[in-house]
Amino acid sequence: MNYLTIIAAVWGICAICAVLFIRGAAQRNQEPLRVQSEREPNANRSGDYGRPV
């Protein structure tokens, strides 16, 4: 094999590994969105149950 072919192959493998690593490290939201139903009328209230001021 040619010297330049080997260098191109090594750089190509590094580029493919970098792309796969970045795609694997990307954050994905796997949790389905929750739809507010009529049974939950207080879903918009904050969950702060601390001491009143």
N, CA, C and O atoms as CSV, one atom per row, in Angstrom:
chain,resi,resn,atom,element,x,y,z
A,1,MET,N,N,0.844,-1.201,0.000
A,1,MET,CA,C,0.000,0.000,0.000
A,1,MET,C,C,0.876,1.246,0.000
A,1,MET,O,O,1.997,1.259,0.509
A,2,ASN,N,N,0.337,2.245,-0.569
A,2,ASN,CA,C,1.003,3.541,-0.639
A,2,ASN,C,C,0.992,4.197,0.743
A,2,ASN,O,O,0.070,3.980,1.530
A,3,TYR,N,N,2.005,4.987,1.031
A,3,TYR,CA,C,2.117,5.693,2.315
A,3,TYR,C,C,0.928,6.635,2.533
A,3,TYR,O,O,0.387,6.696,3.637
A,4,LEU,N,N,0.523,7.360,1.506
A,4,LEU,CA,C,-0.611,8.283,1.615
A,4,LEU,C,C,-1.931,7.533,1.810
A,4,LEU,O,O,-2.836,8.050,2.466
A,5,THR,N,N,-2.055,6.344,1.262
A,5,THR,CA,C,-3.259,5.540,1.436
A,5,THR,C,C,-3.407,5.111,2.896
A,5,THR,O,O,-4.508,5.123,3.449
A,6,ILE,N,N,-2.294,4.737,3.508
A,6,ILE,CA,C,-2.330,4.334,4.914
A,6,ILE,C,C,-2.727,5.520,5.791
A,6,ILE,O,O,-3.553,5.379,6.692
A,7,ILE,N,N,-2.142,6.679,5.528
A,7,ILE,CA,C,-2.474,7.884,6.312
A,7,ILE,C,C,-3.950,8.244,6.123
A,7,ILE,O,O,-4.619,8.592,7.096
A,8,ALA,N,N,-4.466,8.170,4.910
A,8,ALA,CA,C,-5.869,8.478,4.646
A,8,ALA,C,C,-6.786,7.476,5.340
A,8,ALA,O,O,-7.842,7.851,5.850
A,9,ALA,N,N,-6.388,6.200,5.362
A,9,ALA,CA,C,-7.210,5.180,6.022
A,9,ALA,C,C,-7.251,5.417,7.534
A,9,ALA,O,O,-8.307,5.280,8.152
A,10,VAL,N,N,-6.113,5.772,8.131
A,10,VAL,CA,C,-6.084,6.034,9.569
A,10,VAL,C,C,-6.940,7.247,9.903
A,10,VAL,O,O,-7.710,7.209,10.863
A,11,TRP,N,N,-6.822,8.315,9.136
A,11,TRP,CA,C,-7.646,9.511,9.372
A,11,TRP,C,C,-9.127,9.219,9.155
A,11,TRP,O,O,-9.975,9.735,9.883
A,12,GLY,N,N,-9.440,8.401,8.166
A,12,GLY,CA,C,-10.832,8.037,7.916
A,12,GLY,C,C,-11.422,7.248,9.076
A,12,GLY,O,O,-12.561,7.490,9.476
A,13,ILE,N,N,-10.655,6.306,9.618
A,13,ILE,CA,C,-11.140,5.530,10.761
A,13,ILE,C,C,-11.323,6.435,11.969
A,13,ILE,O,O,-12.302,6.294,12.702
A,14,CYS,N,N,-10.391,7.370,12.189
A,14,CYS,CA,C,-10.529,8.321,13.309
A,14,CYS,C,C,-11.778,9.183,13.141
A,14,CYS,O,O,-12.484,9.447,14.113
A,15,ALA,N,N,-12.050,9.618,11.924
A,15,ALA,CA,C,-13.231,10.449,11.671
A,15,ALA,C,C,-14.515,9.660,11.918
A,15,ALA,O,O,-15.459,10.182,12.510
A,16,ILE,N,N,-14.553,8.417,11.473
A,16,ILE,CA,C,-15.745,7.588,11.687
A,16,ILE,C,C,-15.966,7.341,13.177
A,16,ILE,O,O,-17.098,7.401,13.656
A,17,CYS,N,N,-14.887,7.062,13.911
A,17,CYS,CA,C,-15.008,6.848,15.354
A,17,CYS,C,C,-15.490,8.111,16.058
A,17,CYS,O,O,-16.304,8.031,16.977
A,18,ALA,N,N,-14.997,9.274,15.639
A,18,ALA,CA,C,-15.424,10.534,16.262
A,18,ALA,C,C,-16.908,10.789,16.007
A,18,ALA,O,O,-17.628,11.214,16.910
A,19,VAL,N,N,-17.365,10.534,14.797
A,19,VAL,CA,C,-18.780,10.742,14.480
A,19,VAL,C,C,-19.659,9.794,15.296
A,19,VAL,O,O,-20.686,10.210,15.832
A,20,LEU,N,N,-19.269,8.544,15.391
A,20,LEU,CA,C,-20.061,7.584,16.160
A,20,LEU,C,C,-20.048,7.921,17.644
A,20,LEU,O,O,-21.060,7.744,18.323
A,21,PHE,N,N,-18.921,8.403,18.159
A,21,PHE,CA,C,-18.840,8.788,19.567
A,21,PHE,C,C,-19.739,9.978,19.853
A,21,PHE,O,O,-20.450,9.990,20.857
A,22,ILE,N,N,-19.714,10.981,18.978
A,22,ILE,CA,C,-20.537,12.174,19.190
A,22,ILE,C,C,-22.021,11.825,19.087
A,22,ILE,O,O,-22.831,12.332,19.863
A,23,ARG,N,N,-22.381,10.969,18.140
A,23,ARG,CA,C,-23.790,10.560,18.029
A,23,ARG,C,C,-24.239,9.767,19.234
A,23,ARG,O,O,-25.387,9.895,19.662
A,24,GLY,N,N,-23.366,8.954,19.791
A,24,GLY,CA,C,-23.709,8.158,20.958
A,24,GLY,C,C,-23.789,8.999,22.221
A,24,GLY,O,O,-24.532,8.664,23.143
A,25,ALA,N,N,-23.024,10.098,22.273
A,25,ALA,CA,C,-23.001,10.941,23.459
A,25,ALA,C,C,-24.089,12.009,23.436
A,25,ALA,O,O,-24.275,12.719,24.424
A,26,ALA,N,N,-24.809,12.133,22.324
A,26,ALA,CA,C,-25.852,13.155,22.228
A,26,ALA,C,C,-27.006,12.802,23.165
A,26,ALA,O,O,-27.398,11.641,23.285
A,27,GLN,N,N,-27.531,13.818,23.816
A,27,GLN,CA,C,-28.629,13.602,24.750
A,27,GLN,C,C,-29.928,13.453,23.983
A,27,GLN,O,O,-30.263,14.271,23.126
A,28,ARG,N,N,-30.659,12.381,24.312
A,28,ARG,CA,C,-31.951,12.147,23.666
A,28,ARG,C,C,-33.009,12.041,24.744
A,28,ARG,O,O,-32.782,11.451,25.801
A,29,ASN,N,N,-34.156,12.613,24.471
A,29,ASN,CA,C,-35.257,12.552,25.422
A,29,ASN,C,C,-36.102,11.326,25.081
A,29,ASN,O,O,-36.886,11.350,24.133
A,30,GLN,N,N,-35.937,10.256,25.857
A,30,GLN,CA,C,-36.671,9.020,25.608
A,30,GLN,C,C,-38.024,9.002,26.306
A,30,GLN,O,O,-38.852,8.135,26.028
A,31,GLU,N,N,-38.256,9.948,27.206
A,31,GLU,CA,C,-39.485,9.973,27.992
A,31,GLU,C,C,-40.625,10.562,27.162
A,31,GLU,O,O,-40.475,11.659,26.623
A,32,PRO,N,N,-41.752,9.873,27.043
A,32,PRO,CA,C,-42.867,10.430,26.261
A,32,PRO,C,C,-43.470,11.646,26.957
A,32,PRO,O,O,-43.451,11.751,28.183
A,33,LEU,N,N,-44.000,12.550,26.159
A,33,LEU,CA,C,-44.616,13.745,26.715
A,33,LEU,C,C,-45.902,13.385,27.439
A,33,LEU,O,O,-46.666,12.530,26.988
A,34,ARG,N,N,-46.130,14.037,28.551
A,34,ARG,CA,C,-47.317,13.767,29.349
A,34,ARG,C,C,-48.410,14.754,28.974
A,34,ARG,O,O,-48.182,15.964,28.965
A,35,VAL,N,N,-49.566,14.257,28.671
A,35,VAL,CA,C,-50.690,15.098,28.294
A,35,VAL,C,C,-51.524,15.360,29.537
A,35,VAL,O,O,-51.864,14.436,30.276
A,36,GLN,N,N,-51.851,16.638,29.763
A,36,GLN,CA,C,-52.651,16.989,30.933
A,36,GLN,C,C,-54.099,16.580,30.686
A,36,GLN,O,O,-54.723,17.005,29.714
A,37,SER,N,N,-54.607,15.765,31.564
A,37,SER,CA,C,-55.981,15.305,31.405
A,37,SER,C,C,-56.907,16.130,32.286
A,37,SER,O,O,-56.464,16.954,33.087
A,38,GLU,N,N,-58.187,15.892,32.121
A,38,GLU,CA,C,-59.172,16.617,32.932
A,38,GLU,C,C,-59.167,16.135,34.372
A,38,GLU,O,O,-59.674,16.823,35.257
A,39,ARG,N,N,-58.596,14.951,34.618
A,39,ARG,CA,C,-58.525,14.431,35.975
A,39,ARG,C,C,-57.463,15.147,36.812
A,39,ARG,O,O,-57.488,15.067,38.040
A,40,GLU,N,N,-56.538,15.839,36.165
A,40,GLU,CA,C,-55.464,16.518,36.861
A,40,GLU,C,C,-55.620,18.033,36.727
A,40,GLU,O,O,-54.833,18.659,36.017
A,41,PRO,N,N,-56.606,18.638,37.383
A,41,PRO,CA,C,-56.812,20.075,37.200
A,41,PRO,C,C,-55.703,20.927,37.827
A,41,PRO,O,O,-55.506,22.073,37.422
A,42,ASN,N,N,-54.983,20.386,38.802
A,42,ASN,CA,C,-53.953,21.158,39.487
A,42,ASN,C,C,-52.558,20.832,38.986
A,42,ASN,O,O,-51.587,21.011,39.721
A,43,ALA,N,N,-52.437,20.365,37.767
A,43,ALA,CA,C,-51.136,19.976,37.236
A,43,ALA,C,C,-50.240,21.187,37.015
A,43,ALA,O,O,-49.021,21.035,36.952
A,44,ASN,N,N,-50.812,22.393,36.896
A,44,ASN,CA,C,-50.002,23.586,36.657
A,44,ASN,C,C,-49.449,24.182,37.939
A,44,ASN,O,O,-48.604,25.076,37.884
A,45,ARG,N,N,-49.906,23.707,39.096
A,45,ARG,CA,C,-49.413,24.244,40.354
A,45,ARG,C,C,-47.967,23.831,40.565
A,45,ARG,O,O,-47.545,22.765,40.118
A,46,SER,N,N,-47.221,24.667,41.237
A,46,SER,CA,C,-45.841,24.312,41.525
A,46,SER,C,C,-45.831,23.285,42.654
A,46,SER,O,O,-46.783,23.179,43.427
A,47,GLY,N,N,-44.756,22.546,42.728
A,47,GLY,CA,C,-44.633,21.517,43.740
A,47,GLY,C,C,-43.957,22.039,44.998
A,47,GLY,O,O,-43.427,21.243,45.773
A,48,ASP,N,N,-43.958,23.340,45.227
A,48,ASP,CA,C,-43.299,23.907,46.389
A,48,ASP,C,C,-44.248,23.871,47.585
A,48,ASP,O,O,-45.201,24.646,47.661
A,49,TYR,N,N,-43.973,22.967,48.509
A,49,TYR,CA,C,-44.818,22.832,49.693
A,49,TYR,C,C,-44.072,23.317,50.935
A,49,TYR,O,O,-44.296,22.811,52.034
A,50,GLY,N,N,-43.209,24.270,50.763
A,50,GLY,CA,C,-42.414,24.778,51.874
A,50,GLY,C,C,-43.230,25.651,52.803
A,50,GLY,O,O,-44.440,25.800,52.632
A,51,ARG,N,N,-42.563,26.224,53.782
A,51,ARG,CA,C,-43.199,27.067,54.786
A,51,ARG,C,C,-43.708,28.334,54.147
A,51,ARG,O,O,-42.962,28.974,53.406
A,52,PRO,N,N,-44.946,28.728,54.397
A,52,PRO,CA,C,-45.470,29.986,53.819
A,52,PRO,C,C,-44.774,31.177,54.449
A,52,PRO,O,O,-44.374,31.138,55.612
A,53,VAL,N,N,-44.639,32.218,53.680
A,53,VAL,CA,C,-43.927,33.420,54.153
A,53,VAL,C,C,-44.900,34.397,54.779
A,53,VAL,O,O,-44.494,35.466,55.235
